[in-house]
Amino acid sequence: MQTVVIQPVFESWRDRAREMLALRVPPDDVLWSDGVQEPGLFAMTRDASPRGAVPRVPPTFLAMARSVAAHSDARRWGVLYRVLWRLTIGGERHLLAVATDRDVRQLQQWAKAIGRDIHKMHAFVRFRLVATDEATGREQFVAWFEPEHRIVRLAAGFFEKRFAGMDWSILTPHECARWDGNALHFTPGVPRRAAPDEDALDDLWRTYYRSIFNPARLKVRAMQSEMPKKYWKNLPEAELIADLIAGSAGRVDEMLRTEERPAKPAPKNAYLDSLRKMNEQPPPTAEPP
């Protein structure tokens, strides 16, 4: 058994997996390990003379592997390498199309979990203004988020496109992302105390959330499914949820008691007038044969 120590990122696994494929090292002979450690008795050493060329890998597998690599399950590296071996050396070129295969099903479940985690990060990151760069005049924003997996690199592109005009940092326990207006930078994770405290933007979030809350459409279970309670501690609007839920029945009754407002007259518009005249005309009657 050979131990392969890698950094917990896709690129590190990919490079070592390529080496092992070239050396024709079977999956059962490899023990994967995250982190940096001194080579032990069974640690794998690099061979400068690989036994063969690296086989071609299906692009669909690489896309799935990049996603699965962000998962927190320590088994992911071994399953990825086993599927890679089967796709290439094992000759199972269409393995990913076999939905009943245990390895394929496991990778799909991990990839689905990563997709959900990325969606939650896109939805629940809340930036706080911390400073303004005196040289450039650009505002500096920081956000704290606690994802289940190492998804920062996969999710950061969304924020780069949406908030390209401001300098921002997203801090997480796993890894941090920073955008300086030109490029994304990634640094090691930090503890919660490194994140900023409440600022004026939190009041804007609370005002916005209060304005869009519709008690007539309240479904508590569905809301908690989309906004799990574990995220509430980092959401400024979360402190309003209990009161809004408690008062929802009264607000619905008030809405029902409110008299219906009269409809406003249609605006003067030549095109709309022509459509109304067309609708008012009787349909043409069919002439007898």
Backbone as CSV, one residue per row, in Angstrom:
resi,resn,N_x,N_y,N_z,CA_x,CA_y,CA_z,C_x,C_y,C_z
1,MET,0.846,-1.200,0.000,0.000,0.000,0.000,0.878,1.246,0.000
2,GLN,0.586,2.177,-0.900,1.344,3.413,-1.004,0.462,4.589,-0.587
3,THR,1.009,5.480,0.218,0.285,6.650,0.674,0.639,7.844,-0.203
4,VAL,-0.376,8.505,-0.743,-0.180,9.681,-1.583,-0.745,10.886,-0.826
5,VAL,0.095,11.818,-0.471,-0.310,13.003,0.277,-0.470,14.165,-0.698
6,ILE,-1.646,14.785,-0.685,-1.934,15.884,-1.610,-2.603,17.029,-0.865
7,GLN,-2.598,18.198,-1.495,-3.398,19.306,-1.008,-4.866,19.022,-1.345
8,PRO,-5.800,19.481,-0.517,-7.216,19.152,-0.745,-7.876,19.975,-1.849
9,VAL,-7.254,19.994,-3.030,-7.799,20.719,-4.180,-7.707,19.823,-5.405
10,PHE,-8.550,20.081,-6.370,-8.623,19.245,-7.567,-7.287,19.166,-8.298
11,GLU,-6.607,20.299,-8.461,-5.364,20.322,-9.246,-4.304,19.412,-8.646
12,SER,-4.223,19.370,-7.321,-3.232,18.517,-6.666,-3.547,17.042,-6.908
13,TRP,-4.817,16.673,-6.768,-5.189,15.284,-7.042,-4.962,14.928,-8.508
14,ARG,-5.329,15.800,-9.415,-5.187,15.526,-10.851,-3.739,15.243,-11.217
15,ASP,-2.808,16.046,-10.708,-1.403,15.864,-11.054,-0.879,14.521,-10.560
16,ARG,-1.209,14.150,-9.321,-0.731,12.871,-8.798,-1.436,11.694,-9.458
17,ALA,-2.723,11.863,-9.783,-3.448,10.784,-10.452,-2.861,10.511,-11.828
18,ARG,-2.442,11.548,-12.528,-1.801,11.359,-13.828,-0.513,10.559,-13.688
19,GLU,0.267,10.882,-12.671,1.513,10.155,-12.450,1.248,8.678,-12.188
20,MET,0.250,8.408,-11.355,-0.027,7.011,-11.018,-0.597,6.230,-12.185
21,LEU,-1.384,6.899,-13.034,-1.866,6.213,-14.229,-0.702,5.851,-15.139
22,ALA,0.241,6.786,-15.285,1.406,6.510,-16.119,2.223,5.362,-15.552
23,LEU,2.269,5.232,-14.222,3.004,4.148,-13.567,2.176,2.872,-13.459
24,ARG,0.896,2.952,-13.875,-0.014,1.809,-13.808,-0.173,1.289,-12.380
25,VAL,-0.366,2.220,-11.441,-0.575,1.854,-10.043,-2.058,1.568,-9.834
26,PRO,-2.455,0.354,-9.465,-3.874,0.022,-9.290,-4.502,0.796,-8.128
27,PRO,-5.792,1.068,-8.183,-6.466,1.809,-7.111,-6.336,1.168,-5.737
28,ASP,-6.359,-0.164,-5.687,-6.287,-0.841,-4.397,-4.913,-0.725,-3.748
29,ASP,-3.920,-0.222,-4.480,-2.568,-0.087,-3.934,-2.275,1.334,-3.462
30,VAL,-3.315,2.193,-3.410,-3.094,3.599,-3.076,-3.963,3.999,-1.893
31,LEU,-3.363,4.707,-0.949,-4.077,5.319,0.158,-3.891,6.825,0.049
32,TRP,-4.993,7.554,-0.159,-4.927,9.003,-0.339,-5.025,9.713,1.008
33,SER,-4.312,10.832,1.120,-4.321,11.596,2.363,-4.264,13.084,2.063
34,ASP,-5.139,13.869,2.731,-5.123,15.328,2.606,-4.038,15.923,3.488
35,GLY,-3.460,17.028,3.030,-2.546,17.781,3.874,-1.104,17.554,3.515
36,VAL,-0.231,18.138,4.338,1.210,18.051,4.118,1.829,17.310,5.290
37,GLN,2.626,16.287,5.024,3.290,15.544,6.079,4.612,14.989,5.551
38,GLU,5.459,14.599,6.462,6.730,14.021,6.064,6.497,12.640,5.467
39,PRO,7.225,12.263,4.400,7.056,10.938,3.813,7.313,9.849,4.842
40,GLY,6.384,8.921,4.963,6.527,7.825,5.911,7.082,6.583,5.243
41,LEU,6.972,5.479,5.966,7.543,4.224,5.477,6.880,3.787,4.185
42,PHE,5.565,4.078,4.063,4.830,3.614,2.890,4.457,4.751,1.951
43,ALA,5.049,5.939,2.149,4.727,7.078,1.284,5.211,6.823,-0.124
44,MET,4.437,7.284,-1.094,4.785,7.068,-2.494,5.835,8.074,-2.934
45,THR,6.857,7.614,-3.608,7.887,8.489,-4.154,7.663,8.637,-5.648
46,ARG,8.057,9.772,-6.199,7.872,10.033,-7.615,8.880,9.243,-8.436
47,ASP,8.419,8.719,-9.524,9.262,7.947,-10.426,9.526,8.785,-11.662
48,ALA,10.771,9.069,-11.949,11.131,9.906,-13.099,10.956,9.170,-14.421
49,SER,10.740,7.858,-14.374,10.619,7.058,-15.600,9.290,6.312,-15.605
50,PRO,8.201,6.991,-15.929,6.899,6.335,-15.944,6.851,5.204,-16.957
51,ARG,5.986,4.240,-16.681,5.944,3.041,-17.517,5.165,3.254,-18.808
52,GLY,4.303,4.233,-18.862,3.506,4.428,-20.066,2.895,5.805,-20.104
53,ALA,2.338,6.147,-21.266,1.708,7.452,-21.422,0.389,7.482,-20.660
54,VAL,-0.039,8.687,-20.304,-1.312,8.851,-19.598,-2.448,8.714,-20.604
55,PRO,-3.400,7.814,-20.384,-4.516,7.640,-21.330,-5.394,8.885,-21.376
56,ARG,-6.155,9.018,-22.456,-7.092,10.121,-22.596,-8.237,9.941,-21.605
57,VAL,-8.672,11.054,-21.024,-9.724,11.038,-20.006,-10.944,11.770,-20.547
58,PRO,-12.142,11.202,-20.407,-13.356,11.883,-20.897,-13.541,13.240,-20.218
59,PRO,-13.853,14.300,-20.969,-14.066,15.628,-20.373,-15.170,15.644,-19.320
60,THR,-16.203,14.801,-19.492,-17.287,14.767,-18.515,-16.789,14.314,-17.150
61,PHE,-15.826,13.409,-17.155,-15.278,12.963,-15.866,-14.482,14.082,-15.204
62,LEU,-13.698,14.823,-15.974,-12.909,15.910,-15.392,-13.811,16.971,-14.757
63,ALA,-14.931,17.274,-15.414,-15.862,18.257,-14.853,-16.458,17.749,-13.547
64,MET,-16.831,16.462,-13.520,-17.378,15.889,-12.299,-16.314,15.834,-11.207
65,ALA,-15.092,15.471,-11.582,-14.016,15.368,-10.593,-13.701,16.721,-9.968
66,ARG,-13.737,17.777,-10.759,-13.475,19.115,-10.216,-14.508,19.479,-9.159
67,SER,-15.749,19.081,-9.377,-16.804,19.357,-8.402,-16.654,18.466,-7.173
68,VAL,-16.480,17.170,-7.379,-16.375,16.224,-6.270,-15.167,16.523,-5.386
69,ALA,-14.094,17.041,-5.975,-12.893,17.351,-5.201,-13.162,18.349,-4.091
70,ALA,-14.215,19.142,-4.215,-14.540,20.141,-3.199,-15.299,19.540,-2.022
71,HIS,-15.710,18.285,-2.122,-16.474,17.654,-1.053,-15.586,17.390,0.157
72,SER,-16.204,17.300,1.321,-15.446,17.109,2.559,-15.213,15.644,2.904
73,ASP,-15.824,14.723,2.172,-15.655,13.299,2.465,-14.249,12.845,2.088
74,ALA,-13.530,12.259,3.027,-12.142,11.845,2.793,-12.034,10.720,1.768
75,ARG,-13.129,10.035,1.478,-13.090,8.924,0.519,-13.075,9.391,-0.926
76,ARG,-13.296,10.666,-1.168,-13.509,11.145,-2.538,-12.315,10.876,-3.449
77,TRP,-11.089,11.054,-2.939,-9.912,10.867,-3.782,-9.794,9.417,-4.257
78,GLY,-10.050,8.487,-3.341,-9.951,7.075,-3.718,-10.999,6.676,-4.733
79,VAL,-12.234,7.145,-4.548,-13.300,6.812,-5.495,-13.019,7.461,-6.845
80,LEU,-12.553,8.692,-6.833,-12.227,9.360,-8.095,-11.144,8.595,-8.854
81,TYR,-10.111,8.168,-8.142,-9.025,7.462,-8.842,-9.494,6.096,-9.336
82,ARG,-10.359,5.445,-8.571,-10.861,4.140,-9.018,-11.696,4.282,-10.281
83,VAL,-12.553,5.309,-10.328,-13.352,5.538,-11.535,-12.446,5.940,-12.694
84,LEU,-11.444,6.760,-12.427,-10.495,7.148,-13.469,-9.776,5.923,-14.033
85,TRP,-9.370,5.032,-13.168,-8.694,3.797,-13.593,-9.623,2.946,-14.460
86,ARG,-10.859,2.815,-14.040,-11.804,1.994,-14.780,-12.116,2.601,-16.148
87,LEU,-12.179,3.940,-16.217,-12.460,4.604,-17.489,-11.320,4.456,-18.485
88,THR,-10.104,4.369,-17.994,-8.924,4.387,-18.860,-8.265,3.009,-18.942
89,ILE,-7.515,2.628,-17.949,-6.819,1.351,-17.950,-7.797,0.191,-18.001
90,GLY,-8.907,0.329,-17.285,-9.895,-0.747,-17.240,-10.729,-0.884,-18.483
91,GLY,-10.699,0.103,-19.367,-11.419,-0.001,-20.627,-12.916,0.247,-20.540
92,GLU,-13.426,0.721,-19.406,-14.860,0.968,-19.274,-15.169,2.407,-19.710
93,ARG,-15.067,2.688,-20.977,-15.173,4.045,-21.497,-16.532,4.671,-21.237
94,HIS,-17.564,3.855,-21.129,-18.921,4.373,-20.944,-19.405,4.196,-19.504
95,LEU,-18.480,4.105,-18.589,-18.839,3.853,-17.195,-19.751,4.932,-16.630
96,LEU,-19.512,6.189,-16.955,-20.303,7.279,-16.375,-21.763,7.227,-16.786
97,ALA,-22.088,6.482,-17.833,-23.479,6.349,-18.270,-24.204,5.243,-17.515
98,VAL,-23.478,4.502,-16.697,-24.088,3.403,-15.935,-24.539,3.959,-14.585
99,ALA,-25.766,4.397,-14.520,-26.264,5.061,-13.309,-26.356,4.122,-12.119
100,THR,-26.422,2.805,-12.359,-26.544,1.845,-11.264,-25.191,1.447,-10.674
101,ASP,-24.112,1.887,-11.290,-22.790,1.546,-10.753,-22.583,2.252,-9.412
102,ARG,-22.047,1.537,-8.432,-21.902,2.094,-7.084,-20.970,3.288,-7.061
103,ASP,-19.833,3.209,-7.737,-18.886,4.328,-7.751,-19.472,5.546,-8.451
104,VAL,-20.109,5.334,-9.576,-20.707,6.436,-10.333,-21.808,7.099,-9.522
105,ARG,-22.636,6.276,-8.889,-23.721,6.832,-8.076,-23.167,7.660,-6.920
106,GLN,-22.070,7.214,-6.312,-21.472,7.964,-5.216,-20.933,9.312,-5.691
107,LEU,-20.266,9.330,-6.833,-19.763,10.590,-7.369,-20.902,11.551,-7.692
108,GLN,-21.979,11.027,-8.232,-23.122,11.872,-8.558,-23.735,12.483,-7.302
109,GLN,-23.820,11.709,-6.228,-24.368,12.227,-4.978,-23.469,13.317,-4.407
110,TRP,-22.158,13.107,-4.450,-21.236,14.141,-3.963,-21.337,15.404,-4.811
111,ALA,-21.390,15.237,-6.137,-21.492,16.406,-7.019,-22.793,17.169,-6.768
112,LYS,-23.879,16.451,-6.500,-25.153,17.101,-6.212,-25.073,17.898,-4.916
113,ALA,-24.400,17.346,-3.904,-24.236,18.057,-2.635,-23.420,19.329,-2.822
114,ILE,-22.407,19.268,-3.677,-21.599,20.458,-3.957,-22.445,21.515,-4.657
115,GLY,-23.276,21.103,-5.588,-24.148,22.046,-6.280,-25.090,22.755,-5.323
116,ARG,-25.655,22.013,-4.363,-26.540,22.633,-3.363,-25.766,23.622,-2.502
117,ASP,-24.554,23.260,-2.108,-23.759,24.138,-1.257,-23.389,25.432,-1.984
118,ILE,-23.061,25.337,-3.263,-22.754,26.526,-4.059,-23.981,27.422,-4.166
119,HIS,-25.138,26.807,-4.378,-26.381,27.588,-4.467,-26.630,28.356,-3.171
120,LYS,-26.419,27.702,-2.036,-26.620,28.381,-0.751,-25.623,29.520,-0.574
121,MET,-24.398,29.328,-1.006,-23.408,30.393,-0.874,-23.789,31.599,-1.729
122,HIS,-24.220,31.361,-2.940,-24.656,32.461,-3.807,-25.826,33.221,-3.181
123,ALA,-26.696,32.507,-2.475,-27.901,33.132,-1.934,-27.682,33.839,-0.607
124,PHE,-26.762,33.338,0.219,-26.702,33.795,1.605,-25.431,34.549,1.992
125,VAL,-24.572,34.859,1.048,-23.431,35.712,1.370,-23.928,37.147,1.536
126,ARG,-23.507,37.813,2.623,-23.891,39.190,2.901,-22.626,40.021,3.126
127,PHE,-22.360,40.945,2.213,-21.159,41.779,2.315,-21.382,42.923,3.293
128,ARG,-20.307,43.290,3.985,-20.311,44.437,4.899,-19.205,45.403,4.483
129,LEU,-19.537,46.675,4.458,-18.566,47.710,4.113,-17.607,47.905,5.288
130,VAL,-16.296,47.809,5.003,-15.304,47.932,6.070,-14.377,49.130,5.875
131,ALA,-14.168,49.591,4.629,-13.249,50.707,4.394,-13.394,51.180,2.949
132,THR,-12.679,52.260,2.640,-12.590,52.777,1.274,-11.127,53.032,0.953
133,ASP,-10.671,52.504,-0.170,-9.279,52.691,-0.572,-9.048,54.156,-0.936
134,GLU,-8.159,54.807,-0.215,-7.924,56.240,-0.445,-7.317,56.499,-1.819
135,ALA,-6.527,55.581,-2.318,-5.861,55.787,-3.606,-6.820,55.633,-4.784
136,THR,-7.667,54.616,-4.726,-8.549,54.324,-5.856,-9.980,54.789,-5.627
137,GLY,-10.364,55.001,-4.379,-11.735,55.374,-4.082,-12.701,54.208,-4.090
138,ARG,-12.193,53.009,-4.268,-13.051,51.819,-4.321,-13.394,51.369,-2.899
139,GLU,-14.667,51.027,-2.703,-15.111,50.564,-1.390,-14.661,49.125,-1.157
140,GLN,-14.348,48.811,0.085,-13.864,47.497,0.475,-14.966,46.784,1.258
141,PHE,-15.359,45.601,0.781,-16.421,44.828,1.429,-15.882,43.465,1.859
142,VAL,-16.424,42.966,2.961,-16.028,41.657,3.480,-17.286,40.891,3.867
143,ALA,-17.284,39.591,3.605,-18.403,38.731,3.990,-17.865,37.479,4.678
144,TRP,-18.654,36.953,5.602,-18.317,35.692,6.262,-19.363,34.653,5.884
145,PHE,-18.898,33.445,5.522,-19.819,32.367,5.162,-19.234,31.039,5.639
146,GLU,-20.129,30.118,6.011,-19.696,28.815,6.510,-20.283,27.704,5.638
147,PRO,-19.625,27.374,4.523,-20.130,26.299,3.662,-19.847,24.937,4.285
148,GLU,-20.542,23.935,3.812,-20.291,22.583,4.282,-19.029,22.002,3.651
149,HIS,-18.680,22.480,2.459,-17.563,21.904,1.715,-16.627,23.007,1.231
150,ARG,-15.538,22.613,0.579,-14.534,23.568,0.102,-14.950,24.086,-1.281
151,ILE,-15.958,24.943,-1.309,-16.558,25.360,-2.576,-16.160,26.763,-3.000
152,VAL,-15.283,27.417,-2.258,-14.978,28.823,-2.536,-14.505,29.022,-3.971
153,ARG,-13.606,28.193,-4.445,-13.083,28.357,-5.814,-14.167,28.120,-6.862
154,LEU,-15.095,27.235,-6.570,-16.160,26.950,-7.520,-17.218,28.046,-7.522
155,ALA,-17.419,28.709,-6.397,-18.483,29.704,-6.278,-18.017,31.126,-6.535
156,ALA,-16.708,31.380,-6.476,-16.200,32.758,-6.528,-16.477,33.447,-7.855
157,GLY,-16.539,32.714,-8.957,-16.778,33.333,-10.261,-18.086,34.085,-10.320
158,PHE,-19.099,33.601,-9.626,-20.398,34.280,-9.575,-20.247,35.673,-8.981
159,PHE,-19.502,35.782,-7.883,-19.331,37.074,-7.218,-18.406,37.994,-8.022
160,GLU,-17.449,37.405,-8.718,-16.563,38.215,-9.565,-17.367,38.940,-10.640
161,LYS,-18.307,38.250,-11.260,-19.114,38.859,-12.316,-20.143,39.838,-11.750
162,ARG,-20.735,39.492,-10.628,-21.830,40.306,-10.099,-21.325,41.547,-9.376
163,PHE,-20.149,41.454,-8.739,-19.637,42.577,-7.960,-18.254,42.997,-8.450
164,ALA,-18.112,43.091,-9.771,-16.815,43.437,-10.354,-16.400,44.862,-10.034
165,GLY,-17.348,45.732,-9.727,-17.026,47.132,-9.503,-16.602,47.484,-8.101
166,MET,-16.505,46.505,-7.215,-16.075,46.799,-5.846,-15.038,45.771,-5.411
167,ASP,-14.230,46.140,-4.458,-13.249,45.211,-3.900,-13.914,44.433,-2.767
168,TRP,-13.803,43.109,-2.801,-14.475,42.310,-1.783,-13.648,41.098,-1.400
169,SER,-13.941,40.606,-0.219,-13.340,39.366,0.283,-14.445,38.513,0.885
170,ILE,-14.380,37.219,0.636,-15.291,36.262,1.259,-14.452,35.353,2.138
171,LEU,-14.722,35.373,3.432,-13.966,34.586,4.393,-14.763,33.335,4.768
172,THR,-14.091,32.191,4.772,-14.713,30.949,5.214,-13.687,30.172,6.032
173,PRO,-14.121,29.159,6.791,-13.157,28.364,7.557,-12.216,27.546,6.683
174,HIS,-12.635,27.236,5.450,-11.827,26.381,4.576,-10.830,27.174,3.738
175,GLU,-11.317,28.236,3.126,-10.515,29.023,2.195,-11.178,30.384,2.019
176,CYS,-10.388,31.387,1.643,-10.910,32.739,1.453,-10.663,33.181,0.017
177,ALA,-11.571,34.003,-0.506,-11.432,34.560,-1.852,-11.416,36.082,-1.759
178,ARG,-10.569,36.705,-2.581,-10.490,38.165,-2.599,-10.446,38.652,-4.042
179,TRP,-11.258,39.681,-4.332,-11.302,40.295,-5.656,-10.813,41.730,-5.522
180,ASP,-9.778,42.090,-6.285,-9.193,43.432,-6.194,-9.523,44.304,-7.399
181,GLY,-10.487,43.868,-8.204,-10.856,44.614,-9.397,-10.186,44.105,-10.648
182,ASN,-9.155,43.274,-10.478,-8.424,42.739,-11.633,-8.356,41.219,-11.640
183,ALA,-8.230,40.611,-10.476,-8.049,39.158,-10.415,-8.557,38.627,-9.089
184,LEU,-8.869,37.329,-9.094,-9.252,36.630,-7.877,-8.004,36.070,-7.201
185,HIS,-7.987,36.138,-5.882,-6.887,35.589,-5.099,-7.479,34.683,-4.025
186,PHE,-6.820,33.572,-3.761,-7.298,32.621,-2.770,-6.243,32.441,-1.684
187,THR,-6.702,32.444,-0.443,-5.825,32.317,0.709,-6.430,31.296,1.673
188,PRO,-5.657,30.812,2.638,-6.189,29.828,3.597,-7.376,30.372,4.388
189,GLY,-8.165,29.462,4.936,-9.323,29.850,5.718,-8.963,30.544,7.014
190,VAL,-9.945,31.202,7.605,-9.738,31.966,8.836,-10.876,31.660,9.803
191,PRO,-10.709,31.954,11.105,-11.794,31.761,12.074,-12.844,32.851,11.981
192,ARG,-13.979,32.622,12.603,-15.106,33.561,12.545,-14.734,34.942,13.076
193,ARG,-13.864,35.000,14.073,-13.536,36.297,14.666,-12.826,37.235,13.695
194,ALA,-12.335,36.713,12.565,-11.672,37.568,11.578,-12.671,38.354,10.742
195,ALA,-13.939,37.988,10.799,-14.959,38.670,9.999,-15.427,39.924,10.706
196,PRO,-15.891,40.934,9.956,-16.359,42.194,10.562,-17.703,42.021,11.254
197,ASP,-17.996,42.953,12.157,-19.272,42.947,12.854,-20.323,43.681,12.018
198,GLU,-21.476,43.893,12.620,-22.622,44.514,11.937,-22.297,45.924,11.444
199,ASP,-22.855,46.289,10.292,-22.716,47.654,9.782,-24.065,48.134,9.245
200,ALA,-24.059,49.323,8.636,-25.312,49.931,8.184,-26.005,49.113,7.100
201,LEU,-25.243,48.345,6.325,-25.858,47.549,5.269,-26.801,46.494,5.824
202,ASP,-26.548,46.057,7.064,-27.442,45.074,7.660,-28.861,45.617,7.785
203,ASP,-28.998,46.905,8.101,-30.326,47.512,8.183,-31.024,47.507,6.827
204,LEU,-30.247,47.694,5.756,-30.838,47.646,4.418,-31.360,46.251,4.109
205,TRP,-30.585,45.215,4.490,-31.024,43.848,4.273,-32.329,43.577,5.036
206,ARG,-32.377,44.054,6.278,-33.581,43.809,7.082,-34.787,44.550,6.502
207,THR,-34.585,45.772,6.044,-35.680,46.526,5.430,-36.176,45.840,4.166
208,TYR,-35.251,45.368,3.349,-35.613,44.681,2.115,-36.389,43.398,2.415
209,TYR,-35.886,42.615,3.375,-36.536,41.336,3.681,-37.928,41.562,4.240
210,ARG,-38.086,42.581,5.102,-39.392,42.881,5.676,-40.384,43.293,4.582
211,SER,-39.888,44.003,3.563,-40.774,44.496,2.501,-41.233,43.391,1.562
212,ILE,-40.402,42.342,1.373,-40.787,41.281,0.432,-41.476,40.110,1.125
213,PHE,-41.531,40.116,2.451,-42.161,39.017,3.185,-43.662,39.049,2.951
214,ASN,-44.212,37.946,2.441,-45.640,37.854,2.137,-46.273,36.826,3.070
215,PRO,-47.006,37.257,4.097,-47.575,36.299,5.054,-48.605,35.372,4.431
216,ALA,-49.245,35.815,3.354,-50.263,34.982,2.716,-49.663,33.771,2.022
217,ARG,-48.381,33.822,1.731,-47.716,32.706,1.059,-46.712,31.994,1.964
218,LEU,-46.844,32.203,3.247,-45.888,31.641,4.194,-46.023,30.122,4.285
219,LYS,-44.930,29.434,4.066,-44.815,27.992,4.274,-43.512,27.768,5.029
220,VAL,-43.635,27.557,6.331,-42.461,27.534,7.200,-41.502,26.420,6.806
221,ARG,-42.016,25.226,6.548,-41.125,24.109,6.204,-40.387,24.366,4.896
222,ALA,-41.104,24.896,3.923,-40.455,25.189,2.642,-39.401,26.280,2.810
223,MET,-39.701,27.276,3.640,-38.746,28.353,3.872,-37.491,27.831,4.549
224,GLN,-37.665,26.967,5.553,-36.507,26.411,6.258,-35.725,25.453,5.384
225,SER,-36.390,24.859,4.402,-35.677,24.001,3.459,-34.760,24.821,2.561
226,GLU,-35.264,25.987,2.110,-34.465,26.856,1.261,-33.467,27.687,2.063
227,MET,-33.824,28.013,3.305,-32.959,28.813,4.169,-32.765,28.070,5.490
228,PRO,-31.944,27.010,5.509,-31.748,26.215,6.725,-31.284,27.083,7.894
229,LYS,-31.672,26.684,9.105,-31.380,27.476,10.291,-29.886,27.653,10.542
230,LYS,-29.064,26.735,10.053,-27.627,26.856,10.305,-27.036,28.108,9.658
231,TYR,-27.739,28.683,8.654,-27.252,29.905,8.006,-27.763,31.169,8.696
232,TRP,-28.754,31.041,9.561,-29.414,32.223,10.113,-28.459,33.096,10.913
233,LYS,-27.514,32.482,11.615,-26.648,33.268,12.496,-25.805,34.284,11.732
234,ASN,-25.616,34.085,10.431,-24.810,35.001,9.624,-25.647,35.873,8.699
235,LEU,-26.978,35.812,8.840,-27.865,36.610,7.992,-28.470,37.736,8.817
236,PRO,-28.258,38.982,8.461,-28.811,40.095,9.256,-30.329,40.083,9.311
237,GLU,-30.984,39.571,8.262,-32.444,39.573,8.248,-33.047,38.437,9.063
238,ALA,-32.210,37.472,9.493,-32.737,36.294,10.172,-33.408,36.637,11.494
239,GLU,-32.965,37.708,12.152,-33.556,38.072,13.435,-35.008,38.517,13.305
240,LEU,-35.452,38.787,12.066,-36.834,39.200,11.847,-37.773,38.017,11.646
241,ILE,-37.226,36.853,11.338,-38.053,35.737,10.882,-39.070,35.320,11.928
242,ALA,-38.637,35.147,13.165,-39.557,34.673,14.206,-40.734,35.629,14.383
243,ASP,-40.467,36.933,14.436,-41.549,37.908,14.611,-42.468,37.954,13.396
244,LEU,-41.884,37.860,12.193,-42.716,37.899,10.989,-43.620,36.675,10.908
245,ILE,-43.097,35.513,11.314,-43.921,34.305,11.313,-45.031,34.422,12.351
246,ALA,-44.663,34.899,13.543,-45.650,35.017,14.619,-46.777,35.974,14.251
247,GLY,-46.463,37.039,13.520,-47.482,38.023,13.166,-48.126,37.795,11.822
248,SER,-47.800,36.684,11.167,-48.299,36.472,9.809,-49.815,36.299,9.772
249,ALA,-50.388,35.580,10.765,-51.837,35.357,10.752,-52.596,36.674,10.874
250,GLY,-52.134,37.555,11.755,-52.787,38.849,11.910,-52.684,39.695,10.665
251,ARG,-51.527,39.621,9.989,-51.357,40.411,8.771,-52.248,39.900,7.650
252,VAL,-52.427,38.588,7.585,-53.313,38.023,6.565,-54.750,38.469,6.817
253,ASP,-55.191,38.422,8.102,-56.552,38.876,8.423,-56.740,40.346,8.039
254,GLU,-55.726,41.147,8.313,-55.813,42.565,7.958,-55.916,42.757,6.455
255,MET,-55.159,41.960,5.701,-55.226,42.041,4.243,-56.618,41.665,3.737
256,LEU,-57.240,40.650,4.381,-58.567,40.218,3.937,-59.629,41.260,4.267
257,ARG,-59.450,41.993,5.359,-60.423,43.011,5.749,-60.279,44.298,4.948
258,THR,-59.151,44.481,4.311,-58.917,45.706,3.546,-59.778,45.721,2.291
259,GLU,-60.499,46.811,2.079,-61.352,46.925,0.899,-60.516,46.954,-0.371
260,GLU,-61.065,46.346,-1.396,-60.375,46.309,-2.681,-60.286,47.701,-3.282
261,ARG,-59.141,48.056,-3.750,-58.963,49.372,-4.353,-59.567,49.398,-5.753
262,PRO,-60.179,50.517,-6.132,-60.753,50.593,-7.484,-59.653,50.531,-8.539
263,ALA,-59.995,49.869,-9.634,-59.015,49.745,-10.707,-58.783,51.100,-11.366
264,LYS,-57.552,51.378,-11.670,-57.216,52.634,-12.330,-57.630,52.569,-13.798
265,PRO,-58.065,53.688,-14.361,-58.431,53.683,-15.790,-57.215,53.370,-16.654
266,ALA,-57.494,52.722,-17.756,-56.407,52.360,-18.661,-55.752,53.615,-19.218
267,PRO,-54.468,53.636,-19.375,-53.792,54.830,-19.908,-54.143,55.052,-21.371
268,LYS,-54.062,56.330,-21.794,-54.315,56.670,-23.186,-53.152,56.196,-24.042
269,ASN,-53.466,55.279,-24.923,-52.432,54.730,-25.775,-53.086,54.302,-27.079
270,ALA,-52.579,54.809,-28.198,-53.208,54.534,-29.492,-53.190,53.052,-29.820
271,TYR,-52.089,52.408,-29.521,-51.982,50.979,-29.847,-52.966,50.167,-29.011
272,LEU,-53.039,50.469,-27.684,-53.976,49.749,-26.834,-55.413,50.026,-27.241
273,ASP,-55.712,51.267,-27.641,-57.058,51.599,-28.100,-57.434,50.773,-29.326
274,SER,-56.493,50.588,-30.239,-56.793,49.786,-31.432,-57.061,48.327,-31.072
275,LEU,-56.322,47.807,-30.077,-56.573,46.426,-29.653,-57.945,46.284,-29.007
276,ARG,-58.312,47.270,-28.177,-59.628,47.200,-27.539,-60.751,47.256,-28.576
277,LYS,-60.603,48.108,-29.603,-61.632,48.203,-30.636,-61.757,46.891,-31.406
278,MET,-60.601,46.251,-31.648,-60.641,44.961,-32.342,-61.383,43.917,-31.511
279,ASN,-61.185,43.943,-30.182,-61.861,42.978,-29.319,-63.365,43.248,-29.219
280,GLU,-63.754,44.522,-29.367,-65.166,44.875,-29.248,-65.950,44.546,-30.512
281,GLN,-65.287,44.378,-31.626,-65.981,44.081,-32.879,-66.523,42.658,-32.844
282,PRO,-67.754,42.462,-33.342,-68.327,41.093,-33.366,-67.553,40.225,-34.328
283,PRO,-67.480,38.925,-34.048,-66.757,38.025,-34.951,-67.484,37.929,-36.285
284,PRO,-66.791,37.748,-37.375,-67.428,37.641,-38.697,-68.278,36.397,-38.785
285,THR,-69.445,36.550,-39.422,-70.347,35.404,-39.592,-70.025,34.716,-40.902
286,ALA,-70.134,33.415,-40.845,-69.826,32.621,-42.045,-70.977,32.765,-43.048
287,GLU,-70.669,32.983,-44.319,-71.681,33.113,-45.364,-72.149,31.716,-45.770
288,PRO,-73.455,31.581,-46.061,-73.966,30.246,-46.483,-73.355,29.865,-47.816
289,PRO,-73.117,28.610,-47.997,-72.521,28.159,-49.281,-73.491,28.315,-50.430
